Structure formats: C-alpha cells, structure tokens
C-alpha cells in the first residue's frame, strides 16, 4: 500500500508542477516574489501574480520540492503569518489578500504528525 501511495504522490507531483501558472515578468504590476526557505537548507524562489491563489504556492512546494502540501506550514520569516493547506485549499485566498508583500520570504516547515483531533 505504501508503494501505491508513493506512486500516487509522484503522479500528483507531476500534475501539480505542470499546473503552475506562467511566471509573470519581474517588476510587473502586483507581482509577488516568494522565496522559500526549507529546514534542510534548500531554497526556492518564484514570481506569482498577486491575484494568484495561496493554494498555488502550496502546489509549488509539493510539486517541485516534494513535500506534501497537506503536511507543511508556510510562515513568514517573522512568524507573524502562518498558512496551512486546510486554510487555503478552497482557493479563495489571493496572495495579495494574504498580506504578502512584493518580496516575501516564507519558511517551509513540516507539520508534526500529531494525532488528528
């Protein structure tokens, strides 16, 4: 069963990676640059339109960096803002609404698998 799950995740990752929107021009109107920092030292950076959905950022983390979007928390470097998949999956939180600036650093943390409440 674990093997099947892994295969399903691989397939989903390819789909997520393929579904990412085109990267907008740097400096364009309302363009948000997101820089990711992972606990293991990896980094990623990409531009999105400000009206793009926060869920898309999770899809990017999952599709390109291989971390299940349901199991990560994205937080601003100051820790003031935290985002988890359950809050954004319905697709109604635009990056601009999430309060992300033109250049935003986000820490990517794996959520500890506590017993579901």
C-alpha positions in Angstrom: 0.0 0.0 0.0 2.9 2.4 0.8 4.3 1.7 -2.7 0.9 2.7 -4.3 0.7 5.8 -2.1 4.2 6.8 -3.3 3.3 6.2 -6.9 0.1 8.3 -6.5 2.1 11.1 -4.9 4.6 11.0 -7.8 1.8 11.3 -10.3 0.2 14.2 -8.3 3.5 16.0 -8.1 3.9 15.9 -11.8 0.4 17.2 -12.2 0.9 20.0 -9.7 4.2 21.0 -11.2 2.6 21.1 -14.7 -0.4 23.1 -13.4 1.6 26.0 -12.1 0.8 29.3 -13.8 3.4 31.0 -16.1 5.8 33.1 -14.1 5.0 36.8 -14.6 7.6 39.4 -15.6 9.7 40.7 -12.7 8.6 44.1 -11.5 5.2 43.7 -13.1 2.1 45.3 -11.5 1.1 43.4 -8.4 3.7 40.7 -8.9 4.8 38.9 -5.7 8.1 37.2 -5.5 8.1 34.4 -3.0 11.4 33.0 -1.6 11.1 29.7 0.2 13.5 28.5 2.9 13.4 24.9 4.0 14.6 23.4 7.3 17.2 21.4 5.4 18.7 24.5 3.9 17.1 24.2 0.4 15.7 27.3 -1.1 13.4 28.2 -3.9 12.2 31.4 -5.5 9.4 32.1 -7.9 7.2 35.0 -9.0 3.4 34.9 -8.9 0.6 37.3 -9.8 -0.8 39.0 -6.6 -4.2 37.7 -7.5 -2.9 34.1 -7.7 -4.2 31.8 -5.1 -2.3 30.9 -1.9 -3.1 27.3 -2.7 -0.9 27.6 -5.8 2.1 28.3 -3.5 1.4 25.0 -1.7 1.1 23.2 -5.0 4.5 24.6 -6.0 6.1 23.4 -2.7 4.6 20.0 -3.2 5.1 19.6 -7.0 8.7 20.9 -7.1 10.1 20.3 -3.7 8.4 17.0 -2.9 6.8 18.0 0.4 3.1 17.0 0.8 1.1 20.2 0.8 -1.2 18.8 3.4 1.7 18.4 5.8 3.6 21.7 5.6 3.1 25.0 7.2 4.3 28.1 5.5 5.2 31.0 7.7 6.7 34.5 7.2 10.2 34.9 8.5 8.9 36.8 11.5 6.4 34.1 12.2 3.6 36.7 12.2 1.7 34.9 9.4 1.2 31.2 9.1 -0.6 29.3 6.4 -1.6 25.6 6.2 -3.3 23.8 3.4 -6.6 23.5 5.2 -6.9 27.3 5.3 -6.2 27.8 1.6 -7.4 24.7 -0.3 -10.7 26.2 -1.3 -8.8 28.7 -3.3 -10.3 31.9 -2.0 -7.2 33.5 -0.5 -5.3 35.6 -3.1 -1.6 36.3 -2.3 -2.5 40.0 -2.1 -5.2 39.2 0.4 -2.9 37.0 2.4 -0.9 40.2 3.1 2.3 39.1 1.2 4.5 41.9 0.1 6.2 42.2 -3.3 9.1 40.2 -1.9 8.1 37.7 0.8 10.3 35.1 2.4 8.4 32.0 3.7 9.7 29.3 5.9 8.6 25.8 5.0 8.1 23.5 8.0 6.9 20.0 8.1 3.9 19.7 10.4 4.5 17.2 13.1 2.0 14.4 12.6 0.1 14.7 15.8 -3.0 12.5 16.4 -5.8 14.1 14.5 -8.2 15.8 16.8 
